[in-house]
Amino acid sequence: MTRDPRFDVLFEPVQIGPVTAKNRFYQVPHCCGMGFNWPQSHAKMREMKAEGGWAVVCTEECMIHPSSDYSPEPQARLWDDHDVKCLGLMVDAVHRHGALAGVQLAHNGVGTQNLFTRMTPIGPSDQSSVIGTPGQTRGMSKRDIQEFRRWHRNAALRAKQADADIIYVYAGHDSTLLMHFLSRRRNFRSDEYGGCLENRARLLREVLEETKDVVGDRCAVAIRLAVDELQGSEGISCEGEGREIVELLAELPDLWDVNLSDWENDSVSSRFGEEGWQERYVAFVKQITSKPVVGVGRFTSPDTMVSQIRRGVLDMIGAARPSIADPFLPEKIEQGRLDEIRECIGCNICVSGQHTFTPMRCTQNPSVGEEWRRGWHPERIAPKGSDATVLVIGAGPAGLEATRALGQRGYAVTLAEAGGKPGGRVTQESRLPGLSAWARARDWRVGRIQEMANVEVFLDSHLSTEDVLEYGFGHVVVATGARWRADGVGVSNWQPIRGSDQAHVLTPEHIYAGATIADPVLVFDDDNFYLGALVAEKLQGEGHAVTLVTTVSKVSSWTENTLEQHRIQARVLELGIEVATAHTIVQIHADQVDCACVYTNRPRTLPAGSVVMVTSRRPDNQLYLALMENPEKLTSAGIRSVSAIGDCSNPSTIATAIYEGHRVARELDAAPVDPDMPFRREQIALASSV
């Protein structure tokens, strides 16, 4: 297949100061949950982007000095020569594929934790930490400012020593020192670094000029600027000071990387923002500067990308999440393989890795974070290890991925689904408000399976234990999913709630099936992820009076890890849904529910004609357990292995289910892994003496 000429503009080279990007695909800086903790894993993950055709591949935030320590979050560092070696691993890996390596130098100022270094946090003025730690930031003296400039110069020189091509001056989001100097909400100085915008931008200008002086002979110098904070007149905006900052510095950097502040706006989930939604905020920049401009917008459509270039919005297509979902997106566009692109679904599960201090995950790309640890490549997989046939039971996310990956390996696979449609919970949940993009997790896999002559799919095919034993498959993979419990057992209740056996007590499956609902409706959320609030939103949108009861102090509290909690709670309140936080259910009656405060046990009664339980799920693992009861029958039937994957083994996220499907496909007939250590560890070299 060949490239559609409509997309030729995407593959034009772009000059960035003294370096040249081979095309317009630019992986902007993004966190990955690896950083200084796992430098080899980090390097291999970035290398996949370069191999997949991204012309520029950047690090995450790279802390320039111990006074900006983000522990325990695993960011990059450039404190000393050891860190140069770690960065060099990534730079060399990116260069192997002809891409440019970018380094985002950062000092987080008022957002610094310094939990490891215990150094005093510094910022433009004395003030409370923006991240809620019980301490304040010391306002910087003139001497502190001089020191910061020295730290930044030294870090830029270390990045150059590591052979980086693009070095960032970072004033994006609301978490960086240079942004804090720009902000009237953070900068209360009365000297030449405070007051009017020209003064507040003074330090940014000085750092830009000094960075160009020390590395500009060989390295491009980029600025990352949040041109709008979505704070109206209270903050920087594209119609106000954001525009003025670009005008002040228009020709100074070699590249403008422009975005929104803060992170939850810059990486808004698909539930709350469409592809390219930042355009209205960043489009002005190219009108002001002659330097190349890169921006993001969860771009997955090449037509949208071309439109951004042709209309003069951007020079380069920036991406973080789409480059995670498909590191080979540029190559697939270039080769005319558009149907093979794993489009980002915008679920933001990748972001949760940073917030949980673990290597990031991706719903669409189960290999991310496993490139070095397990040797997984996002596009390549070992051929089959035998001529055995495989039966996959269940066409939810785990079953679809297992089928697709096994088919890619060359196995003869039969996929049997009891229902009339593939997708399982993905199909059900993608019909909820704002989650239509999630259907991509199903559609991409179904599309790839349909191309495989060695895979057969049977819908409306409910299999018994006897059926499985009779069919004569060599391997059986059980992916029969899970169902929500109606009895209220979950995080807070370890026994069934009294009265939960009544007919008006429902689960999300009842809501998906269009069950009759009697008002008022009480949705009980003890899952604390996204689904409870979504079920409440769906029912409210259908005209029901809804109360959302949750056992924690915030609605959908775990979605803080996916940058959605604030928007979810705002949406619930704006819709007029009544909310009772920090309450559990004690007993359900015919027309009301007895609740209790989780802190004081103080009782509260709420009216309820229907109760929807979103608490925990029970695995549908009966078939798997029945098959495993009699190993002799399996042997006589010629079945070599039976595996349970996804929610029928361990109800979890969709990303986890797809990962499990991918893992079982990779491991089938492969060399056995050590069950005590199934992946490579990055070991810390110990000194001979302490």
N, C-alpha and C positions, 0 to 999 in steps of 0.2 A: 504494500500500500504506500501511496505517496502523499505528501502534504497538500492540503487544499491551498491553492494560491491566495485565497482570501486571508490566510494567516501568515503570509510571508513577512509582513511587517513585524511580527513578534520575534522573528529570528534575525533581525538586523542588529549589527554590533552597536554598542553605545560607548562613547568615550566618557570616562569619569576621571577627570584630572589626568594624571600620568599613566593611568591603566585603562584597559579596554575590556568591557564585558562582551562576551561572544553573542549574546542575545538579550532580550528584554525581560527575562525571567529572573526574579530577584527574591531569594529567601531572606526576608527581613529578620532582624534579631528576634529570637523567641526563646523563652525558657524551655527546659526539657527535663528537669528533675535529675540531672546527672552532674553537670558542672565539674567543680574541682574534686568531687567525691569519686567519680567514675570517668576519668579522662579518656580511657580507651573506648568505653561504650559511647561516650559523647562523640568522639572522632568518627567512629564507624557509622553512627546515625547520620551525622552531617555528610559523610562521604556518599551515602546513598542518594542524597539530593544532587550532589555534583555529578554522580554517575547517571542520574536520571535526566540531566540536561539543564539544571538550574545554573545560570551564568554566574551568580553571586550567592554565596552561602555564608551567613553570618553566625556569630556566637549569640548567646544570651547576654544579659547584663554581665559585665566583666569588672569586678570590683578593683579599684585602682590602689587601695591602701587599707591597712587594718582598721582605720577609723571609720570605714564603711563596711562593716562585717555583717553579712546577712545570715549567718548560721542561726538555725540549722538548715535553712533553705540552701540547696546545693547550686549556687550560682558559679560562674567562672571567676577566676582571680588572676591578677597580674601584680602580686606583691613583691615577687623576687624571681631569681633565675630558675628555681624549681617550677614556678608557674609558667615561665617561658617554655620549658620543655613540654609541659602538659598542653599548652596552646599549640605548640609546634606539631603535636600529633594530629590535631584537627586540621591545621593549615596544610600540612603535607598530604593528608588524605584528600582534601578538597582539590589541591593542585594536581593530583594524579589524574584527574578527569578534565583538566583544562578550565576549571572554574576559579573565580576570584574568592579569596577568603576575607571576610570582614569581621572586625572586632568592635563590639559596643562597649567602650569604656564608660564606667559608671561610678558615681558616688551618690549614695541615697540620702544624704543630708538628714532632714527632719524625719525621713522614713527609715533611718538606720536603726538596727537593733543592738549590734555590738555585744551580743550575749556571750560570744566566745572570747573576743579580745578584751572586753570590759573597758574599752576606751570611751572617752566622753563623746557622745553624739554632738555634732555641730551642724549649724544651719545659719541662714542669714540673720536671724534674730532669736532672742530667747523665746521659747514657746514649747507647748506640749508636743509630744510625738504624734505624728499623723497615723501611726499604726497601733495606738492604744496601749503602749507599754507604760508601766507606772514610773515614768521618769520624763524629764524634759531635755530639750536640746539647748545647748549653749550657743548664744549668738557669737558669730565669728568676729574676731579682731582683725585689724589690717594684717597682722602677722599670720593669722590663720588663713587669710585669703592668699597671701603669698605662698604659704605652705601647700595649700590646695593646688595652686597653679603648678608648683614644683612636682607634686605627686602625679598630676595629670601628664606633665611632660615626660616624667620617667616611665609611666605606664605606656605612653605612646611609643617611646623608644623601645620598650620591651616588646610591644606588639610588632614593631618593625624588625626587631631582632628575631622574632619568631617567623618572619617572612610574610606577615599579613599584607594584604593589598589595599584594604579600605579600613580606615580607622575612624571611629565615631566620636563625635562630641555630642553627648546625650542630654537633651532637655525635653524628653517626652514623658508622658504620664504625670502623675502628681507625686512621684516617688524619688525624684532626682534633685540633687543640690542645685544644679543650674536652673531647673524649672522653678525651684523654690525662690531663687533670686529674682526670677521674672515675675513671680506672682505677688500681687498686692495682698493676698490672703496669708502669705508667708513672710514677706519682706517688709519690715517696719523700720528700716534703717533711715537715718537722716543725713548720711554722708554721701559720697559720690557713687556708692553702690545701691542707693535707695531713693525713693521718691518718684521722679518722673521715669517714664519707660526707658529713655535713653540711659539713665543711670542704672536702672534695674537690669538692663541688657549688657552693661559694661563688662561684667565678668564673663559672660558668654562670648562676647567679642574677643576679649583678651585670650581666652582659652582656645578659641578657633584660630586666632592669628599665631599663637605660640605653637599649637599642634602642627599647623602648616609649616612653620619655620623649622621644626625639628624632624619632620617625616615627609614633608610635601615633595621632596625631590623624587621620591620613588613611590610613596603611598598616596592614594586619594584620601581626602579628609571629608567625611560626611557629617551632616548635622541631622539629628532626629529631633523634631520639634512637634509638640502637641499644639496645633493651631487653634483648637477649640476645646474648652473644658466642659461644654454644655452647662455652664453656670450663668449664662446670660451676662448682664452687665457686671455681675460680681466677679467674673473670671476672665480669662483670656478667651477671645472669640474670633472667628474667622472674619467677622465684620468690624472688629475693633483692634485690640492689641495683638491678636494673632497675625493679622495682616501687617500691622505696623512693624512687628519684629522681622518679618520676612523682608519688608522694604528696607529696614535698617541694615540687614546683613545679606542682601540679595545675591551678590556675586562673590561673597567671601568663601563659602564652602565649595567643594567640587560636586556635591550632590545634596539634594534636599530629600530627606525621608520624613514625610509628614503624616500625622495621625491625630487621633483624639485622645483626650485624657478624661477619666483615668482608664485603667485596664479593662474594666467591665464595659466601658463604652467602645474602646478600641477593638475588643474581641467579643462584641455582643453576640449572643447565641442566635441561631436561626429562628428560635421561638420569638425573638423580639426584633430582629433586623434582617432585611433581605440582602442578597448579594449586591455589592457595590454601594451600600447605603452611605458610606463616608463621602461620596463624591460632592455632595452639596456643601461640605465643609472645607474640602481641600482643593477644589477646582481652581481657585483664584491664584494659587502659587505659581503656576506656569506663566501667568500673565505678568509676573513681576520679575522673575529670574530667567536668565538664559541657561542656567545650569540644569542638568537632568533632575527630574523629580520622580520619586517612587512613592507609592501609597498602597494601602491594602483595602480589602473589601470582601474577604472570603470568596475570591474569584475562582470559579470552577468552569465557567463557560468561555471557550475561546472567542466566541462572538462578542461577549461582553468585554473581554480583554482588548480585542481589536478596536471596539468602539471607544474605549478609554484612550487609546493611543491616537486614533484618527481624529477625535474631537478635541485633542489637546488638553486632556485632563491630566494624563500621566505620560512619562517617557518610559517607565519600567513598571512591570506588573509585580507588585509586592505580594508576598504570601507568607503566612506562618502556617495556619491550620491546613489549608489545601496542600501545602508541601509535605505535611505530616501524613495526611490521608493518602496521598499518592506522590511519593518522591519522584516518580517517572512521568509526571504530568507533561512537562515540556517535550520529552521524547515521544510520547504518545500523540501529541498534537502534530509534531514534526513528521511523524510516520503515518499520519492519517488514521490512527487507531482511537478515534474519539470515544467509541463505545466502551473501550477498555479503561477509561479514566475512572478511578475510584473517587467520586466526588465527595468532598467534605460534607457531612450532614449538620455541622454546626452545633453538636451536642456539648462541646467543651469538656469532654472527659479528659482530653489531653492536658488541659489546664490543671486538673485536679492533682496530677503528678507533682507539680511544683508545690502546691499547697499541702500535700501529704509527704513531701520530702522523699519521693520515690521516682524512678524513671517513668517518664510519661507513657500513657496508654492511648490507643486510638480505636474507636469503634470500627472504622473502615479498614484500617491497616494493622492487623494483629502482629506484624513483625516489628513494629516500631519499639525501640528499647531492647530488642532481642538480637539486633544485628551482630553485636560482638559476643554477648553472653551465650547465645545459642547458635550463632552462625546463620541466622535466618536472613534471607534476601527477600525483599518485597515482591520481586518478579520471578525469581528462579526457585525451583524446588527439585529435589533429587527424584529421578525416575523411580518407578515402582520397584519394590524389592522382591516381588514374586508374581506369579500369575493368578494368585488368589482373587476371588471375587469378593465384593464388599456390599453388605446391606446396611443402609443408613435409615433409621426409623425416626421420622419427625423432620419437617421442613421449616422449623424455626431458624433463628439466626445461627445456632450451633450446628444444626443438621445441614443447612445450606452451605456453610463454610466448609464443613468436613467433606461434603459431596464435591464441592468445587475444587478443593485442594487435592483430594484423592483422584478426581478426574484429571486434573492437571498432571499428576504423577503418572497417569496412564492406566490406572486400575479400571476394571469393569465394575461400575457402581450402579446399584439400584437404590433409588430414594423413594421411600414409601411414606406418604403423609395421610393421616386419618381424616383431615379436613378437606374442604374443597378448594382451598387456596394456600399457596406457600407464604411463609413469612412469620407465622406464629405471632408472638407478642409484638414484633416490629409492625406487622400489618395492623394489629389492634391499636397500638399506641400512636402510630402515624396518623390516625384519624382524629386524634384529639387536637384541641385548638393550638395552632402554632407549630405542630410537629410534622407537617407534611414532608419536610426535607428528610426526615428519618427513614422514609420509605426507600431512600437510595441504598441503605444497607441491605435491603431485600432485593431491590431491582438489579443492582450490579451483579449480585451472585446468581440470580435467576438468569440474567442475560448471558453470563459466562457458561453456565451449565447447559443452556439451550444450544450452545455452539459445539458441545462435546458429543461425538458419536458414541463414545464409550460409556455414556451415562443415560440411564432410563429413569423417568420420574412417573410415579403413580400417585394420583390424588384420590381422595375418598377411599383410602386403602387402610383399614384398621386391621392390624396384625395381632394374632394371638401367639402365645408361646408355641403352640403346636405348629402354626404357620411358619414361624421362624425356623424351627427345627427341621421342617420338611423341605424347605427351599434349597438347602445345600450350599449356602454361602460360606466362604472361608472365614470371613470376619464380619462381626455385627457391631454396629455403632448405634447406641440408643440415645436419642436426643428428643425425648418426649415432653420436655418442658416442665412447668410447674403451674399451680393455680393458687390464687389468693385465698387465704383462710377467711372464713366468715365468723370464726369464734373469737377474734380479737387477740389471739396470742401473738406476741411480737416482742419488741424491745422492753416494754414496760409491764406487760401482763404475761406471766408464764403459765397461767391456767386460763381456760375459757371464761369469758365474761358471762356473768349470769344473764340469762335472757337472750343470748346470742343465737339460740336455736330457733328463733321465731322467723316466720315467713318474710317479714318486712326487713330483715337483716340481710344485706346484699354485699356483693364483692364487685370489683371492677369488671369482672367477666360478665356479670349481670348487666352492667351499664353498657358494655360493648354490644351485648345482644339485644338491647332495646327493651329491657324489662320495664314493667309498669312501675312508676314512681309515685308515691303519695307524699304530699307536702305536709309540713316542712321537712327538708332533708338535712340530716346530720352526717357529715363526712368525718370519720375518725382517722386521723393520720398518725400512725406510730411507726411509719417507714422513714419519714423525714427527708425523702429525696424529692423528686419532682411530681410524682403521680397523684398524691393526695390533693394538692392544689389544682392540678389539671382536671381531675374528676369534678371537683367543686366548680371550676370555671365552666366546664361543659354543661353541668346541670343548671347552673345559673343562667347560662346563655340559652337554654331551652325553656326558660321561664319559671324555674323552680325557685323557691325560697330556700337558701342554703346557709347552714352554719358549718364552719370548719373548726373542728376541735383537734388540737395537736398537743402532744405530750411535752414538747420543748418550748422554749421561750420565743422562737421565731417560726414563721411559716417556712416549710421546706428548708430547714436549716442546713442540710448537707450541701445544698446548691450554692452556698458560699464558695465551695471548692470549684464550682463551674461558672462563677461570676454572675449568677442569676438571682441570688436570694433577694436582693433589694428590689429588682424589677418584679419578681414573682409576688412578693408581699404587697408592693404598690398596686399591681394588677388586681389582686384579690380584694383589696380595700376599695379601689376605684369602682369595681363591679358591684359593690354593695354587699359582698359576702360577709356575714358576721363571723368573727374570729374569736375563739377562746384558746389562748395559748396556755401552756403549762398545766394542762388538765388531762386526766385519764377518765375512762368510763368505768364505773363501778357496776351498774346494772342497767339493762334495757327493759323498758316496759312497752305496752302496746302503743302508747302515744307520747312517751317522753323517755328521757335518758337521765339517769343519775350520774353525775360527774363528780370528780374531786380534784382539788388543787394538788399538784405533785409535790409542792413544798410544805403546805400546811395541812393538807387533807381536808380542807374546808369544803363542805358539800355545795353542789350547784346543780339545779335541775334545768334541763333544756327540752323544749318541745321537739318531737321527732315522729313523723309519720313513716319515714324510711331512714334506715341507718346503713351507710356504706362503709365497710371496713377496708382500710388500706394499712395493714399492719405487717404481715409477713406471708410467705408463700410456702406451700407444701409441695415437695417434688412429686411429679407423676412418674415414679420409678418402679411401679409394680411389675412391669414387663421385665425390666432389668433384673430385679430381685428374683423373679420366677425363673429366668434363664440361668441365673447363677446358683440356684438351689441344687442342681444336679449336674456336676461336671462330667459324669459319665455320659449323660445324654448329649451334651455338647460334643464330646469326643466322637461318639458314634454318629452324630450328624455331620461330622467333618468341620465343625466350627472351631477355629484355632484361637479366637479371642472374642471377648464381648466387652465393650467399653461403654460407660455412661458418661455423657458430656453435657455441658451447659447447665441449664436450670434443673434438669432432672437429676443431676448430681449435686449441684450446689447453686441454688437460686441466687443470682447476683445481677450485675449490670449486663446490658446487651454487649458491651465491649468484652466482658469476661466470657460470655457465651461464645462469641466469635473466636476469641483467642483459644478457647478449649477445643472448638472444632478444628481450628488450624493446627493446634499442637498434636491432636490424635492423628491427623492426616500425615503430618511430618514423621511421626514416630512409628507408623505402621511398617512392619518388616525392616525397620532400621536397626542399627546397632543399639543394643540396650543401653539406656542411660543409668547412671548411678542414682538410685532412688533417694539417697541421702544428699546428693549434690548434683541435680540434673542440669546445671549450667555452670559456665566458667565464672569464677570470682576474680575481681580486681584486688590483688593483695597489696598490702602496705609493706614496703621494705623496712625492716627493723635494723637499727644500728647494732653493732656488735656489743656495745655496752650502753648502759643507761646512766 
